[in-house]
């Protein structure tokens, strides 16, 4: 149960003054539904203002506060044109206050002709006229009171203003109680960090690195501690010791000898599975490194020991692909592999369910359908989760309930993750790494070219198709967006290429109905369609050996890890493969460096580390693409700097300070509930 001291923080924002149903909607869009959410809705930046007696004292681009007298309102006939209010300062300089759209209604109310107002905003020039566009504040009197040197700027949604959000946060902070200290006193002194509540208040008042770092550290500590509790709990559980005799694995007929990394990973997995404590291991493998073979060896160990295995895939397309691949590879061994997805109906489904119950199905491949209540196993002892980043810790815990005893779990990801972030997301798992490619895997030639070369590229594509090859064309968005930038859209590109290649082209994106998407993918996988136009839904798992060309349009919009994932869709057969990165004009320095790195290396682990370095505090591994961080407070820079400390501190708390017992342990329990990592507490109770 949540500690009582936290109840005020989990009260709804509707309990604040001035928050009714109308305001709850925009707050909800930002995830601000509770007092705690407002506390942690930290400013994106701060505006420093300077009070001036007249605009001659101010520089263009400067944030100012100035006293003005309104002289005239100028409306335009066009609703799209700006609405201007002319005003003059103390020495007669004329300044325009410019409004667009509905904001003009506010201007009419706030700025009557002849009245004097204090106005705050950025001073700009438009032609010959100085102006402030959409002033941040307009006050009748007492302007001196808001001449703050520093003013927070918050993320907003439609229906919210900066003053409104700032006012609600002020109310939320007033209701925020003091909490017991969960950070060791000597560490607080060493870092110069304030107490928790003080840190929140300071973080909203101005740039304060110590306060921000302390709040980020709290979140990282909560996460590390929760994952360690899960790990400790897992080690106390009784699983099954699975020791294979090699009778099935010895009959495998693999196209290539195993790499050193594969052999090492299989040995680590075999060692884990021989223990009674259930395995929790992450298999990180670069694109094409042979994760599926390692997973099959692990599942066959369970079969040799008289148990069943399951492979969980995030989508139906991936489940079917895994099924076909595993069925073919496992055929010589005699292991019975079955498929179970939400779409399977009738006799085939009943036969699979009976096979799982009586033990005649050795390995089942499927989506979440394989863990529905109606699905019962004779002896499920091994679970493989593909594309681990799609499944959270909570889902990893659910798996433990399906076997008679907790099954061994092998999680796989094709997204190379920097070490720091592996710790952040998978701190409760041991890690095996496939950092070698099988001998038959070819290098992919990567070419960078401007968008203006699209015509010749389409001709090259036609030649590839004429030779019997297949190709991908990836776009960053589904449809065009309104705006000055031309954004390549999958639908528009599909229409253009269909004009050239007719029924040889299929389209796949996330907004299509699953059955339409699956049908298009199946046409491409079977070779019936030659060109697949898609968004990044094809980032993982699609395996078409005959595809030899990957075109990524507006490649500068993608992160390095995502570009690498997409490139890995080709080069899977015996023919030479190419990846073309099309880019727009005016590339930023970061984008140029990113595309250059793609040309220079195919090492996914190196690219992941470089991505982290290039993006700094930006979004993780691309456009929120491959396993978002589980953090809302800590920035990427803070994760990199503070997570190792938080991880060590959590380990000390568990090993030296008695875990969640004792004074600091009680405070740590409050921390876990504060950041909603209470599944860590529940593992202690649930056993």
C-alpha positions in Angstrom: 0.0 0.0 0.0 1.2 3.5 -0.8 2.6 5.3 2.3 0.2 7.9 3.7 2.7 10.7 3.5 2.4 10.5 -0.4 -1.4 10.9 -0.5 -1.4 14.7 -1.0 1.0 14.2 -4.0 -1.4 11.7 -5.6 -4.5 13.9 -5.3 -6.0 14.8 -8.6 -5.3 18.2 -10.2 -9.1 18.7 -10.1 -8.7 19.5 -6.4 -6.7 22.6 -7.2 -8.4 26.1 -7.3 -9.5 27.0 -10.8 -9.3 23.5 -12.3 -12.6 22.4 -13.8 -13.5 19.9 -16.6 -12.4 22.4 -19.3 -8.9 22.8 -17.9 -8.5 19.1 -17.1 -8.5 18.2 -20.8 -5.3 20.2 -21.8 -3.7 19.2 -18.5 -4.5 15.5 -19.3 -2.8 15.8 -22.7 0.4 16.7 -20.9 0.0 13.9 -18.4 -0.7 16.4 -15.6 -3.5 14.6 -13.8 -2.1 14.6 -10.2 -0.3 17.1 -7.9 2.9 15.0 -8.3 2.8 15.4 -12.1 2.7 19.2 -11.7 5.6 19.1 -9.2 7.7 17.3 -11.8 6.6 19.3 -14.8 9.9 21.1 -14.7 10.6 24.2 -16.9 12.1 23.6 -20.3 14.1 26.8 -19.9 14.1 30.2 -18.2 13.6 33.7 -19.6 15.7 36.5 -18.1 14.0 39.9 -18.4 15.2 43.4 -18.0 13.0 46.3 -16.9 13.6 49.4 -19.2 12.3 53.0 -18.9 11.8 53.2 -22.7 12.6 51.0 -25.7 15.7 53.1 -26.7 17.4 51.4 -23.7 16.6 47.9 -25.1 18.3 45.8 -27.8 16.5 43.9 -30.5 15.9 40.3 -29.5 16.1 41.2 -25.8 13.4 40.1 -23.3 12.1 43.3 -21.6 9.5 44.7 -19.3 8.3 48.2 -20.3 5.4 50.6 -19.3 3.3 51.6 -22.4 0.2 53.7 -23.1 -2.2 52.2 -25.8 -2.8 54.6 -28.7 -4.6 52.6 -31.4 -6.0 49.2 -32.5 -5.4 48.1 -36.1 -7.5 45.1 -37.3 -7.1 43.6 -40.8 -9.8 42.3 -43.1 -8.1 38.9 -43.4 -8.5 36.6 -40.4 -4.9 35.3 -41.2 -3.3 38.7 -41.0 -2.0 40.0 -37.6 -4.0 42.2 -35.2 -1.8 45.1 -34.0 -2.1 47.3 -31.0 0.0 50.4 -31.2 1.4 51.9 -27.9 4.0 54.4 -26.9 6.6 54.4 -24.2 7.5 57.2 -21.7 9.3 59.3 -24.3 6.9 58.8 -27.2 8.5 55.8 -29.1 5.8 53.8 -30.9 5.8 50.0 -30.4 3.4 47.4 -32.0 2.0 44.6 -29.9 1.2 42.0 -32.5 -1.3 39.1 -32.1 -2.4 36.3 -34.4 -5.6 34.3 -34.5 -7.9 34.2 -31.5 -5.3 36.0 -29.3 -6.7 39.2 -30.8 -9.8 38.8 -28.5 -7.4 38.9 -25.5 -5.7 42.0 -26.9 -9.1 43.9 -27.1 -9.9 43.1 -23.5 -6.4 43.7 -22.0 -5.4 46.8 -23.9 -8.1 49.5 -24.1 -7.0 52.8 -25.9 -5.7 55.5 -23.6 -4.9 53.0 -20.7 -1.4 52.4 -19.4 0.0 48.8 -19.1 3.1 47.0 -18.1 4.1 44.7 -21.0 6.7 41.8 -21.0 8.0 40.0 -24.1 10.8 39.9 -26.7 11.6 43.1 -28.6 11.8 42.4 -32.3 11.9 44.4 -35.6 9.4 44.0 -38.4 10.4 46.2 -41.3 10.6 49.7 -40.0 8.5 48.9 -36.9 9.6 47.6 -33.5 7.2 45.1 -32.0 6.5 42.5 -29.3 4.6 39.4 -30.7 2.1 37.8 -28.3 3.4 39.5 -25.1 4.1 37.1 -22.3 2.4 39.3 -19.7 0.2 42.4 -19.7 -0.6 43.9 -16.3 -2.6 47.0 -15.4 -0.4 48.1 -12.5 2.2 46.7 -10.2 4.3 45.8 -13.2 7.3 46.1 -10.9 6.2 42.9 -9.1 6.7 40.7 -12.2 10.0 42.2 -13.2 11.6 38.9 -12.2 15.0 38.3 -13.5 14.2 34.8 -14.2 10.9 33.3 -15.4 10.2 29.6 -16.1 8.9 28.5 -19.5 6.9 25.3 -19.4 5.8 22.9 -22.1 2.1 23.7 -23.0 -0.8 22.2 -24.9 -3.8 24.0 -26.5 -5.8 25.7 -23.8 -3.0 26.4 -21.5 -0.9 29.5 -20.9 2.4 30.0 -19.1 0.9 32.1 -16.3 -1.9 29.4 -15.8 0.6 26.5 -15.6 2.9 28.5 -13.3 0.0 29.3 -11.0 -1.1 25.6 -10.8 2.5 24.5 -10.1 2.7 27.1 -7.3 -0.5 25.6 -5.8 0.9 22.1 -6.2 4.2 23.0 -4.5 2.3 24.5 -1.5 0.5 21.2 -1.0 3.7 19.2 -1.4 4.8 17.7 2.0 8.4 17.1 3.3 9.4 13.5 2.7 11.9 11.3 4.6 15.4 11.5 3.1 16.4 8.4 1.1 19.8 9.6 0.0 22.7 9.0 2.4 23.6 12.2 4.3 27.3 12.0 3.4 26.5 11.8 -0.3 24.1 14.8 -0.1 26.9 16.9 1.5 29.5 15.7 -1.0 27.3 16.6 -4.0 25.9 19.8 -2.4 22.3 18.7 -3.1 19.3 20.2 -1.3 16.6 18.2 0.4 13.9 16.7 -1.9 11.2 19.4 -1.4 13.7 22.2 -1.5 15.1 20.8 -4.8 11.6 20.8 -6.4 11.0 24.5 -5.4 14.4 25.6 -6.6 14.1 23.7 -9.9 11.0 25.8 -10.7 12.6 29.1 -9.7 15.7 29.2 -11.9 18.6 27.4 -13.4 19.8 25.3 -10.5 22.0 22.3 -11.5 22.2 20.9 -8.0 18.4 20.8 -7.6 17.9 19.3 -11.1 20.6 16.7 -10.6 19.2 15.7 -7.2 15.7 15.2 -8.7 17.1 13.2 -11.6 19.2 11.1 -9.2 16.0 10.3 -7.2 14.4 8.9 -10.3 17.5 6.9 -11.3 17.8 5.5 -7.7 14.2 4.4 -7.7 14.6 2.6 -11.0 17.9 0.9 -10.0 16.4 -0.2 -6.7 13.2 -1.6 -8.2 15.2 -3.6 -10.8 17.5 -5.0 -8.1 14.5 -6.0 -6.0 13.1 -7.8 -9.0 16.4 -9.5 -9.6 16.8 -10.5 -5.9 13.3 -11.8 -5.8 13.9 -13.8 -9.0 16.9 -15.5 -7.5 14.8 -16.6 -4.5 12.2 -18.2 -6.7 12.3 -21.9 -7.5 12.6 -22.6 -11.2 13.6 -25.8 -12.9 17.2 -26.9 -13.4 17.3 -27.7 -17.2 20.3 -29.8 -18.4 20.2 -31.0 -22.0 22.0 -34.0 -23.3 22.6 -32.6 -26.8 20.3 -35.2 -28.4 18.3 -32.5 -30.3 21.0 -29.9 -30.7 23.4 -32.5 -32.2 21.0 -32.9 -35.1 20.8 -29.2 -36.1 22.1 -28.5 -39.7 23.2 -24.9 -39.5 24.3 -23.1 -42.8 27.3 -21.5 -41.0 29.5 -22.5 -38.1 28.7 -20.7 -34.9 30.7 -17.6 -34.2 32.8 -17.2 -31.0 30.2 -14.8 -29.6 27.4 -17.2 -30.3 29.3 -20.1 -28.6 30.1 -17.8 -25.6 26.4 -16.7 -25.2 25.1 -20.3 -25.5 27.5 -21.4 -22.8 26.4 -18.5 -20.5 22.7 -19.4 -21.2 23.4 -23.2 -20.6 25.0 -22.3 -17.3 22.1 -20.2 -16.2 19.5 -22.9 -17.2 21.3 -25.5 -15.2 20.6 -23.5 -12.0 17.3 -23.8 -10.0 17.0 -20.0 -9.9 15.3 -18.9 -13.1 17.5 -17.3 -15.7 16.9 -13.6 -16.5 19.3 -12.8 -19.4 19.3 -10.2 -22.1 20.9 -11.2 -25.5 22.1 -8.1 -27.3 22.9 -8.8 -30.9 23.7 -6.5 -33.8 21.6 -6.8 -37.0 22.4 -10.2 -38.5 24.5 -11.5 -35.6 22.5 -14.7 -35.3 20.3 -14.2 -32.2 17.7 -16.6 -33.4 20.1 -19.5 -33.6 21.2 -18.8 -30.0 17.6 -18.7 -28.9 16.8 -22.0 -30.7 19.7 -23.7 -29.0 18.4 -22.4 -25.6 14.9 -23.7 -26.4 16.2 -27.1 -27.4 18.1 -27.4 -24.1 14.6 -27.2 -22.5 13.2 -29.7 -24.9 16.1 -32.1 -24.2 15.3 -31.8 -20.5 11.6 -32.8 -21.1 10.2 -29.3 -20.9 8.5 -26.8 -23.3 9.7 -23.4 -24.7 7.8 -20.3 -25.9 9.0 -17.5 -28.1 7.1 -14.2 -27.7 7.2 -11.7 -30.6 5.8 -8.1 -30.5 3.8 -8.4 -33.8 2.0 -11.0 -35.8 4.3 -10.5 -38.8 7.4 -11.2 -36.7 5.7 -14.2 -35.0 5.0 -15.8 -38.4 8.5 -15.1 -39.7 10.1 -16.6 -36.5 7.8 -19.6 -36.8 8.8 -20.3 -40.4 12.4 -19.9 -39.7 12.4 -22.0 -36.5 10.3 -24.7 -38.0 12.7 -25.1 -41.0 15.8 -25.0 -38.8 14.4 -27.4 -36.1 13.0 -29.9 -38.5 16.0 -32.3 -38.5 15.9 -32.4 -34.7 12.4 -33.8 -34.5 11.2 -30.9 -32.2 7.6 -30.0 -32.8 7.2 -26.2 -33.4 3.7 -24.6 -33.4 2.4 -21.1 -34.1 -0.3 -19.3 -31.9 -1.5 -15.8 -32.6 -4.7 -13.9 -31.9 -5.9 -14.5 -35.5 -5.6 -18.3 -35.3 -9.1 -19.8 -35.1 -10.9 -23.1 -35.3 -9.4 -26.6 -35.5 -5.8 -25.5 -36.0 -5.9 -23.4 -32.8 -7.6 -26.2 -30.8 -4.9 -28.6 -32.0 -2.1 -26.3 -30.9 -3.8 -25.7 -27.5 -4.2 -29.5 -27.0 -0.5 -30.0 -28.0 0.6 -27.4 -25.4 -1.5 -29.1 -22.7 -0.4 -32.7 -23.5 3.2 -31.8 -24.2 3.3 -32.9 -27.8 4.2 -29.2 -28.8 7.8 -28.6 -27.8 8.2 -25.0 -28.9 5.4 -22.5 -29.4 5.9 -19.2 -31.3 3.4 -16.3 -31.0 2.2 -12.9 -29.9 0.8 -12.2 -26.4 -1.9 -14.8 -27.3 0.5 -17.5 -26.0 0.1 -16.1 -22.5 -3.7 -15.7 -22.4 -5.5 -17.4 -19.5 -7.0 -20.1 -21.8 -3.6 -21.2 -22.9 -2.3 -24.0 -20.6 1.1 -25.8 -20.8 2.2 -29.2 -19.6 5.5 -27.9 -18.5 6.6 -24.4 -19.8 10.2 -23.9 -18.5 11.8 -21.5 -21.0 10.5 -18.2 -22.5 12.3 -16.2 -25.2 11.1 -12.6 -25.7 12.0 -11.0 -29.0 12.5 -7.3 -29.4 12.7 -6.9 -25.6 12.3 -3.1 -25.7 8.7 -3.6 -26.6 8.0 -5.2 -23.2 8.3 -3.5 -19.8 9.4 -4.9 -16.5 5.7 -5.5 -15.5 5.2 -7.8 -18.5 8.5 -9.6 -17.8 7.1 -10.4 -14.3 3.7 -11.7 -15.7 5.6 -14.5 -17.6 6.7 -16.0 -14.3 3.2 -17.0 -13.5 2.6 -19.2 -16.6 4.8 -22.2 -15.7 4.4 -24.6 -12.8 7.6 -23.0 -11.6 9.0 -19.6 -12.8 10.4 -20.2 -16.3 13.9 -19.2 -17.5 13.6 -16.0 -19.5 15.9 -15.0 -22.4 15.2 -11.5 -23.7 16.6 -10.5 -27.1 17.1 -7.1 -28.8 18.5 -6.2 -32.2 19.0 -2.6 -31.0 22.6 -2.2 -29.7 22.2 -0.2 -26.5 25.0 1.8 -24.8 26.1 0.3 -21.5 24.6 3.1 -19.4 21.2 2.7 -20.9 21.4 -1.1 -20.7 21.8 -0.6 -16.9 18.8 1.8 -16.9 16.4 -0.4 -18.8 17.6 -3.9 -18.0 19.3 -3.6 -14.7 17.6 -6.8 -13.4 19.0 -8.9 -16.3 22.4 -10.5 -17.0 23.7 -9.5 -20.4 25.2 -11.6 -23.3 26.5 -9.8 -26.3 26.8 -11.0 -29.9 29.4 -8.6 -31.3 30.6 -10.8 -34.3 28.8 -11.4 -37.6 28.4 -14.9 -39.1 31.0 -15.6 -41.9 28.4 -15.4 -44.8 27.1 -12.0 -43.9 28.0 -9.3 -46.5 28.9 -5.7 -45.9 26.3 -3.3 -47.2 27.5 -0.3 -49.3 26.1 2.9 -47.9 25.6 5.9 -50.2 24.6 9.4 -49.1 23.0 11.7 -51.7 20.7 14.8 -51.9 17.0 14.6 -52.4 17.5 16.2 -55.9 19.0 12.8 -57.1 15.7 11.0 -56.6 15.1 10.7 -60.4 18.3 8.8 -61.3 17.8 6.7 -58.1 14.3 5.6 -59.3 16.0 4.5 -62.6 18.5 2.5 -60.6 15.7 0.9 -58.7 14.0 -0.1 -61.9 17.1 -1.8 -63.0 17.3 -3.8 -59.7 13.7 -4.9 -60.1 14.3 -5.9 -63.8 17.1 -8.1 -62.5 14.6 -9.9 -60.2 15.7 -8.1 -57.0 13.4 -6.5 -54.4 13.8 -3.1 -52.5 12.6 -1.0 -49.6 11.7 2.7 -49.7 11.3 4.2 -46.2 9.8 7.6 -45.4 9.7 9.4 -42.0 5.9 10.1 -42.0 2.7 8.7 -43.2 1.2 11.8 -44.7 2.3 15.3 -45.7 2.1 17.9 -42.9 1.0 21.5 -43.4 3.9 23.8 -43.2 6.8 25.3 -45.0 9.0 22.1 -44.9 8.4 19.4 -47.4 8.2 16.2 -45.5 8.4 13.0 -47.4 5.3 11.0 -46.8 4.9 7.3 -47.3 1.5 7.7 -49.0 2.7 10.4 -51.5 5.9 8.4 -52.3 3.8 5.2 -52.8 1.5 7.0 -55.2 4.5 8.3 -57.2 6.2 5.0 -57.4 3.0 3.1 -58.2 2.7 5.3 -61.3 6.1 3.9 -62.4 5.9 0.3 -61.1 2.2 -0.5 -60.9 1.1 -3.5 -58.9 4.8 -4.4 -58.0 4.6 -1.7 -55.2 3.0 -2.3 -51.8 2.5 0.2 -48.9 2.9 -0.5 -45.1 2.5 1.9 -42.2 1.3 1.8 -38.7 -2.1 3.4 -39.4 -3.2 0.6 -41.7 -5.5 -2.1 -40.4 -3.5 -5.2 -39.2 -4.9 -7.5 -41.9 -4.1 -5.0 -44.7 -0.6 -4.5 -43.3 0.0 -8.3 -43.0 -1.3 -8.9 -46.6 1.1 -6.3 -48.0 4.0 -7.7 -46.0 3.2 -11.3 -47.1 3.1 -10.2 -50.8 6.5 -8.6 -50.4 8.0 -11.5 -48.4 6.8 -14.1 -51.0 8.3 -12.0 -53.8 4.9 -11.3 -55.4 5.6 -7.5 -54.8 9.0 -6.1 -55.7 9.0 -2.8 -53.8 7.8 -2.1 -50.3 7.2 1.6 -49.4 6.9 2.0 -45.6 7.4 4.0 -42.5 9.7 2.6 -39.8 7.2 -0.3 -38.9 9.7 -2.4 -40.9 12.6 -1.4 -38.6 12.9 -4.8 -37.0 12.4 -8.5 -37.9 11.5 -8.4 -41.6 13.6 -11.0 -43.4 13.6 -11.0 -47.2 16.9 -12.3 -48.5 16.1 -11.2 -52.1 15.9 -7.5 -51.1 19.1 -5.8 -52.0 18.3 -2.1 -52.0 17.2 0.1 -49.0 16.3 3.7 -49.7 15.8 6.0 -46.6 14.2 9.3 -47.5 15.1 12.4 -45.4 17.6 10.2 -43.5 18.7 13.2 -41.5 15.4 12.9 -39.5 16.4 9.5 -38.2 18.7 8.5 -35.3 21.9 6.5 -36.0 20.5 3.4 -34.3 17.4 3.5 -36.3 19.2 4.1 -39.6 21.4 1.1 -38.7 18.3 -1.1 -38.0 16.7 -0.1 -41.3 20.0 -0.8 -43.2 20.0 -4.3 -41.7 16.9 -5.2 -43.6 19.1 -5.8 -46.7 22.3 -7.8 -47.1 20.5 -11.0 -45.9 21.1 -13.0 -49.1 24.1 -13.9 -51.3 23.8 -10.8 -53.6 25.6 -7.4 -53.0 23.3 -5.0 -51.2 23.1 -1.2 -51.0 21.6 1.4 -48.6 20.9 4.9 -50.0 20.5 7.8 -47.5 18.6 10.6 -49.2 18.8 14.0 -47.4 17.3 17.4 -47.7 19.2 20.8 -48.0 20.8 22.7 -45.1 22.0 19.7 -43.0 22.9 20.6 -39.4 26.5 19.6 -38.3 25.1 16.8 -36.2 23.1 15.4 -39.1 26.2 15.6 -41.4 28.3 13.7 -38.8 25.6 11.1 -38.3 25.3 10.4 -42.1 29.1 10.3 -42.3 29.3 7.7 -39.5 26.7 5.5 -41.4 29.1 5.5 -44.4 32.1 4.7 -42.3 31.0 1.8 -40.1 28.5 -1.1 -39.8 29.2 -1.7 -36.1 25.9 -1.2 -34.3 27.4 -1.0 -30.9 29.8 1.8 -32.0 26.9 3.6 -33.7 24.8 3.3 -30.5 27.6 4.9 -28.4 28.1 7.6 -31.0 24.3 8.3 -31.1 24.3 8.9 -27.4 27.3 11.3 -27.7 25.8 13.2 -30.7 22.3 13.6 -29.2 23.5 14.5 -25.7 20.3 15.5 -23.8 18.2 14.9 -26.9 15.8 12.0 -27.4 17.2 8.5 -27.0 18.4 6.5 -30.1 16.3 8.4 -32.6 12.8 9.8 -32.8 11.6 8.0 -29.6 12.1 4.8 -31.6 13.9 2.0 -29.9 13.0 1.6 -26.3 12.4 5.0 -24.7 14.2 5.5 -21.4 11.9 4.7 -18.5 12.6 8.2 -17.2 10.6 11.5 -17.3 12.8 13.7 -15.0 16.4 12.6 -15.9 17.9 13.8 -19.2 20.2 11.7 -21.2 23.2 13.6 -19.9 22.1 13.1 -16.4 21.5 9.3 -17.0 25.0 9.0 -18.4 26.6 10.9 -15.4 24.4 9.9 -12.5 23.1 6.4 -13.2 26.3 4.5 -12.3 26.3 6.3 -8.9 22.6 5.5 -8.4 23.2 1.9 -9.3 26.0 1.5 -6.8 24.0 3.3 -4.1 21.0 1.0 -4.7 23.4 -2.0 -4.4 24.8 -0.7 -1.1 21.3 -0.2 0.2 20.4 -3.8 -0.7 23.6 -5.5 0.5 24.8 -3.3 3.4 21.9 -1.3 4.7 19.3 -4.1 4.9 17.2 -3.3 1.8 13.8 -1.8 2.6 14.0 -2.5 6.3 15.5 0.2 8.7 15.2 4.0 8.6 16.7 4.6 5.2 14.9 1.5 3.8 11.6 3.0 4.9 12.5 6.2 3.1 13.5 4.2 0.0 10.1 2.5 0.0 8.5 6.0 -0.2 10.8 6.8 -3.1 9.7 3.7 -5.0 6.0 4.6 -4.6 6.7 8.2 -5.5 8.2 7.2 -8.9 5.6 4.4 -9.3 8.3 1.7 -9.3 6.3 -0.1 -6.6 6.4 -3.4 -8.5 9.8 -3.6 -6.7 8.1 -3.5 -3.3 5.4 -6.0 -4.5 8.0 -8.6 -5.5 9.0 -8.6 -1.8 5.5 -9.2 -0.7 4.4 -11.5 -3.5 7.4 -13.9 -3.4 
